[in-house]
């Protein structure tokens, strides 16, 4: 820690500005920015730039790309260390059914979590990831308004296409390599506490590939080609829907969990010695019950009494998932048709040391080998590669020390199940990275996405999260 | 034929009233009556009652049922024979993409069919079956306004729930058995010519059962139960979508054409001697090329050089079809979720002598036997049973003679692939029946549904269809 960095003065400022900080957070949350639908993107980029300026960044630029702009900011720090904060200002859509509160009104809701009562904000993006972004901006302002500078220099990179697979981030990083290389490490803030208060630290992320398969009479040459026909014709006409069912069934074991595509698991690395140690020390703290409750699942794939096995499954599994499927008559009642096409969306999670770019070709090869050359395959976004960082890296150690100062030892996971485009910074710029922190949020990509605003003994509320972020920075400045 | 029934005078009237007849037809077509969506039903029932009166029915009643009303009408005839005309005034929805002309504006469109140029009306219900209904009402009016009476007495029964599986027709028929039993035979008019002008006569219809299968984490006890969760969790959480894929794959052979459900084909009767004769004499006239063109298929399941084999396939195949499937993210882009449920709609076509009511229980038993007790099964409509009538029945012979008078010998098919609720009249009232006639229409249940309005040398236009109907009635009166 920088001996002369006056943390207490920043903390006092955080407490004093609580109302203002909540209001900044709500403003960012309520600004739509659904990149899949192209809603509110420009407005949100401008808002982020405005917030950068508001909290004291010296340099702010809305940088155009081939897609949505990147919002870039710089702020000098007390030490000569520089952290790059990576954010996404785009969100998932919020038009699915199941929202108990309006998805864009940032309502404060009383919530009973396994950790006890809290007040939460319900809004699309609260978890993923406007909530953590606003918290870091608030923390930065508190530093600037008390001590005068944050403990480390900050480079802020907010992209607007994360939910599209960050198609233009690699080009952006390549183009601005010189400027971005001033950073010593990379930091992706989010709320890493479980709903029971458990602390988690992930040392990496899985990669992801996302694509559609379409089976149609047109490309098959059998079945209806142009439109759905009367289902009486099933008697003498083939069905593209049955064809897709039979093509899909060849890809996984009967339980849907083991992928049967040749070479799919090639390259999957077993846990390293460091990973084994990390898991062994973290597993006892993992609360399987809370995780199940949060996802509303009754059981995991495997029994949850062996927590280390469960952690390894989550961390090392490369998966083939069906995200959606549709074809034919999907509304009320009994329209009798033989559909001419059916489509499904799939994602593959890629783990070390699989090659992300090899995965879709393997699926293609599998389809061809099984006689399904006609099934069309479309990449939907460019996806991310996996990346990993050693627990021994100073930036990770700074994060662990911040955890210990605020709540205790975190459970350390070799990778998260989710995917963020850290490979861009880690591989293209060679930067070590860390992510997460205290605070709790959940239901990313689901209705009722939320973040905790006022916490309790076990779960951090917004002011504690902001203090934690300052502490982490000052630990890294050390 | 009734020697003294003045056909020529009716024909002259048909020709003279052509404009008026087209206008009646268009009015009926343009009145929405989508029973699946509950649009325009009451208005259409009232319109049908009004048309009954207009064309000279002596008794007209809109009879309430537990669902949509039945429109009943009576008209005395020259002979003491009585035909019951069965119609449906409801249609499929018309909100699917792919309409080249507005689906409810009954636009006249120049069309080039394999049989040559025609003028057609494009509208939902033109084929199925408001077009034929309007034609019979026109024919009836022409009889009443020229000779004074139709050749046979007519009982008209128009139901408004055929596209829902006629759930209330059996109860209606039971309740009004006495009145309906005055009929000697039943007649379902429609346009039975192929697009190349080929004439077809069907001696029966297949039955149909329609249901949904739903696979959900909630009833399975594995996978997400309440909402879709982040797809990163596929690593340790089971997928209801994969489960449905694997359940479905057990039901058919890899090509999707042979049903593997135990007992599914039990009861399927081989062609009788009469059927073999009928098919042998009809097969040479079946134009496989035109049929393929009409459906926009490039090939049938089997080579089409053996036309008798193809006719038998269409006629005797009991099928398991997937009408629709949906679950998870089905919109644009790459939402990464593990869905909590997936649903598909299926129909089974039932042939003599399968028992329609046995089919869904067989599917249930199959699912249970394969460990899929949790997959829920919902009957969507009550469906129809199959029914058959001998080619030797006088009403069928009258239809054949009418064909011969207007175009030549029809191809006779033991059953149609489609399903109409004739079992109600055939089994509950013991009435023989016939259906079809000349004229051409197509694309029932598809976009661009049409009927020929002005024909050519090979295909009958509206006036010829109306004359044919009168001829058929007079042949039956004989």
Contacts between the chains, C-beta under 8 A, distances in Angstrom:
chain1	res1	chain2	res2	distance
A	36	B	331	7.5
A	36	B	332	6.1
A	36	B	333	3.9
A	36	B	334	7.5
A	36	B	335	6.8
A	37	B	332	7.5
A	92	B	335	6.2
A	93	B	331	7.5
A	93	B	335	7.3
A	96	B	228	8.0
A	98	B	227	5.5
A	163	B	333	7.6
A	163	B	334	7.5
A	163	B	335	7.8
A	164	B	333	6.6
A	164	B	334	6.9
A	165	B	334	6.1
A	206	B	232	7.0
A	208	B	336	6.8
A	210	B	334	4.1
A	210	B	336	6.8
A	217	B	297	6.9
A	221	B	298	5.3
A	221	B	299	7.1
A	222	B	297	7.6
A	222	B	298	7.1
A	222	B	299	6.1
A	222	B	301	7.8
A	223	B	297	6.7
A	224	B	295	6.1
A	224	B	296	6.2
A	224	B	297	5.8
A	225	B	296	4.9
A	225	B	297	6.5
A	225	B	298	6.7
A	226	B	296	4.1
A	227	B	98	5.5
A	227	B	296	6.9
A	227	B	443	8.0
A	227	B	446	5.0
A	227	B	447	5.9
A	228	B	96	8.0
A	228	B	445	7.2
A	228	B	446	6.1
A	229	B	295	4.9
A	229	B	296	7.8
A	229	B	297	7.7
A	229	B	445	7.7
A	229	B	446	6.2
A	230	B	417	7.5
A	230	B	418	6.4
A	230	B	444	5.6
A	230	B	445	5.2
A	230	B	446	7.4
A	231	B	319	7.8
A	231	B	321	4.8
A	231	B	323	5.9
A	231	B	347	5.4
A	231	B	349	7.6
A	231	B	445	7.9
A	232	B	206	7.1
A	232	B	349	6.6
A	232	B	416	7.1
A	232	B	417	3.0
A	232	B	418	4.3
A	232	B	419	7.3
A	233	B	295	6.3
A	233	B	314	8.0
A	233	B	417	6.2
A	234	B	317	7.8
A	234	B	319	4.2
A	234	B	320	7.9
A	234	B	321	4.1
A	234	B	349	7.0
A	235	B	313	6.0
A	235	B	314	4.9
A	235	B	315	7.8
A	235	B	317	3.8
A	235	B	319	5.4
A	235	B	349	6.6
A	235	B	417	5.2
A	236	B	300	4.8
A	236	B	301	5.3
A	236	B	302	7.4
A	236	B	310	6.3
A	236	B	313	4.9
A	236	B	314	4.9
A	236	B	317	7.1
A	237	B	295	6.8
A	237	B	297	5.6
A	237	B	300	6.5
A	237	B	301	6.6
A	238	B	255	6.9
A	238	B	256	6.5
A	238	B	257	6.7
A	238	B	301	5.7
A	239	B	256	4.9
A	239	B	257	7.9
A	239	B	321	6.6
A	239	B	322	6.6
A	241	B	256	7.7
A	241	B	322	4.2
A	241	B	325	6.3
A	242	B	248	8.0
A	242	B	252	5.8
A	242	B	255	7.6
A	242	B	256	2.5
A	242	B	257	7.7
A	242	B	322	6.3
A	243	B	255	7.8
A	243	B	256	5.9
A	245	B	245	5.8
A	245	B	248	4.7
A	245	B	249	5.6
A	245	B	256	7.3
A	245	B	322	7.4
A	246	B	249	5.9
A	246	B	252	7.7
A	246	B	254	5.0
A	246	B	255	7.7
A	246	B	256	6.4
A	248	B	242	8.0
A	248	B	245	4.7
A	248	B	249	8.0
A	249	B	245	5.6
A	249	B	246	5.9
A	249	B	248	8.0
A	249	B	249	3.9
A	252	B	242	5.8
A	252	B	246	7.7
A	254	B	246	5.1
A	255	B	238	6.9
A	255	B	242	7.6
A	255	B	243	7.8
A	255	B	246	7.7
A	256	B	238	6.6
A	256	B	239	4.9
A	256	B	241	7.7
A	256	B	242	2.5
A	256	B	243	5.9
A	256	B	245	7.3
A	256	B	246	6.4
A	257	B	238	6.7
A	257	B	239	7.9
A	257	B	242	7.6
A	295	B	224	6.1
A	295	B	229	4.9
A	295	B	233	6.4
A	295	B	237	6.8
A	296	B	224	6.2
A	296	B	225	4.9
A	296	B	226	4.1
A	296	B	227	6.9
A	296	B	229	7.8
A	297	B	217	7.0
A	297	B	222	7.6
A	297	B	223	6.8
A	297	B	224	5.8
A	297	B	225	6.4
A	297	B	229	7.7
A	297	B	237	5.6
A	298	B	221	5.3
A	298	B	222	7.1
A	298	B	225	6.7
A	299	B	221	7.1
A	299	B	222	6.1
A	300	B	236	4.8
A	300	B	237	6.5
A	301	B	222	7.8
A	301	B	236	5.4
A	301	B	237	6.6
A	301	B	238	5.7
A	302	B	236	7.4
A	310	B	236	6.3
A	313	B	235	6.0
A	313	B	236	4.8
A	314	B	235	4.9
A	314	B	236	4.9
A	315	B	235	7.8
A	317	B	234	7.8
A	317	B	235	3.8
A	317	B	236	7.1
A	319	B	231	7.8
A	319	B	234	4.2
A	319	B	235	5.4
A	320	B	234	7.9
A	321	B	231	4.8
A	321	B	234	4.1
A	321	B	239	6.5
A	321	B	336	7.8
A	321	B	338	5.9
A	322	B	239	6.5
A	322	B	241	4.2
A	322	B	242	6.3
A	322	B	245	7.5
A	322	B	328	6.8
A	322	B	339	7.5
A	323	B	231	6.0
A	323	B	328	5.3
A	323	B	329	5.1
A	323	B	334	7.7
A	323	B	335	6.4
A	323	B	336	6.1
A	323	B	337	5.5
A	323	B	338	7.7
A	323	B	339	7.2
A	324	B	327	6.6
A	324	B	328	3.4
A	324	B	329	3.8
A	324	B	330	4.7
A	324	B	335	7.5
A	324	B	337	7.6
A	324	B	339	6.8
A	325	B	241	6.3
A	325	B	325	5.8
A	325	B	326	6.7
A	325	B	327	5.6
A	325	B	328	6.4
A	325	B	330	7.4
A	325	B	342	6.4
A	326	B	325	6.7
A	326	B	326	4.6
A	326	B	327	7.8
A	326	B	330	4.1
A	327	B	324	6.6
A	327	B	325	5.5
A	327	B	326	7.7
A	328	B	322	6.8
A	328	B	323	5.3
A	328	B	324	3.4
A	328	B	325	6.4
A	328	B	345	7.2
A	329	B	323	5.1
A	329	B	324	3.8
A	329	B	345	6.0
A	330	B	324	4.7
A	330	B	325	7.4
A	330	B	326	4.1
A	330	B	345	7.8
A	331	B	36	7.5
A	331	B	93	7.5
A	332	B	36	6.1
A	332	B	37	7.5
A	333	B	36	3.9
A	333	B	163	7.6
A	333	B	164	6.6
A	333	B	380	6.5
A	333	B	381	7.3
A	334	B	36	7.5
A	334	B	163	7.5
A	334	B	164	6.8
A	334	B	165	6.1
A	334	B	210	4.1
A	334	B	323	7.7
A	334	B	345	7.2
A	334	B	347	7.4
A	334	B	380	4.5
A	334	B	381	4.7
A	335	B	36	6.8
A	335	B	92	6.1
A	335	B	93	7.3
A	335	B	163	7.8
A	335	B	323	6.4
A	335	B	324	7.5
A	335	B	345	7.9
A	335	B	445	6.3
A	336	B	208	6.8
A	336	B	210	6.8
A	336	B	321	7.8
A	336	B	323	6.1
A	336	B	347	5.3
A	336	B	419	7.9
A	336	B	445	6.5
A	337	B	323	5.5
A	337	B	324	7.6
A	337	B	445	5.5
A	337	B	446	7.6
A	338	B	321	5.9
A	338	B	323	7.7
A	339	B	322	7.5
A	339	B	323	7.2
A	339	B	324	6.8
A	342	B	325	6.4
A	345	B	328	7.2
A	345	B	329	6.0
A	345	B	330	7.8
A	345	B	334	7.2
A	345	B	335	7.9
A	347	B	231	5.4
A	347	B	334	7.4
A	347	B	336	5.3
A	349	B	231	7.6
A	349	B	232	6.6
A	349	B	234	7.0
A	349	B	235	6.7
A	380	B	333	6.5
A	380	B	334	4.5
A	381	B	333	7.3
A	381	B	334	4.7
A	416	B	232	7.1
A	417	B	230	7.4
A	417	B	232	3.0
A	417	B	233	6.2
A	417	B	235	5.2
A	417	B	236	8.0
A	418	B	230	6.4
A	418	B	232	4.3
A	419	B	232	7.3
A	419	B	336	7.9
A	443	B	227	8.0
A	444	B	230	5.7
A	445	B	228	7.3
A	445	B	229	7.7
A	445	B	230	5.2
A	445	B	231	7.9
A	445	B	335	6.3
A	445	B	336	6.5
A	445	B	337	5.5
A	446	B	227	5.1
A	446	B	228	6.1
A	446	B	229	6.3
A	446	B	230	7.4
A	446	B	337	7.6
A	447	B	227	6.0
